[in-house]
């Protein structure tokens, strides 16, 4: 979740088949991506 100037965005992804590796790429143009958390349930 992120909030900036009153705008809040939250993203949650649930992977149902956890037998295969999951690859993730995060990019930001003219922004700083910070406080990224990965939780293994």
PLY file of the C-alpha trace (Angstrom):
ply
format ascii 1.0
element vertex 41
property float x
property float y
property float z
element edge 40
property int vertex1
property int vertex2
end_header
0.00 0.00 0.00
1.17 3.50 -0.73
-0.38 6.89 -0.15
0.56 10.19 -1.73
-1.42 13.45 -1.62
-4.54 11.61 -0.44
-4.38 8.90 -3.11
-3.97 5.39 -1.69
-2.98 2.37 -3.81
-2.78 -1.21 -2.52
-1.83 -4.34 -4.46
-2.13 -7.92 -3.28
-1.34 -10.93 -5.46
-2.24 -14.48 -4.46
-0.49 -17.29 -6.34
-2.52 -20.49 -6.20
0.14 -22.80 -7.71
3.20 -22.34 -5.51
5.10 -25.29 -6.98
6.83 -23.10 -9.57
9.15 -20.15 -8.91
7.61 -16.68 -9.02
9.67 -13.89 -10.59
8.83 -10.25 -9.89
10.20 -7.05 -11.39
9.53 -3.64 -9.86
10.39 -0.49 -11.76
9.91 3.18 -11.13
10.40 6.11 -13.46
11.15 9.32 -11.56
10.11 7.71 -8.26
11.79 5.89 -5.39
10.53 2.41 -4.56
11.13 1.90 -0.85
9.95 -0.27 2.04
9.17 -3.24 -0.22
7.99 -6.26 1.76
7.59 -9.86 0.64
5.54 -12.16 2.82
5.48 -15.94 2.41
2.22 -17.29 3.76
0 1
1 2
2 3
3 4
4 5
5 6
6 7
7 8
8 9
9 10
10 11
11 12
12 13
13 14
14 15
15 16
16 17
17 18
18 19
19 20
20 21
21 22
22 23
23 24
24 25
25 26
26 27
27 28
28 29
29 30
30 31
31 32
32 33
33 34
34 35
35 36
36 37
37 38
38 39
39 40
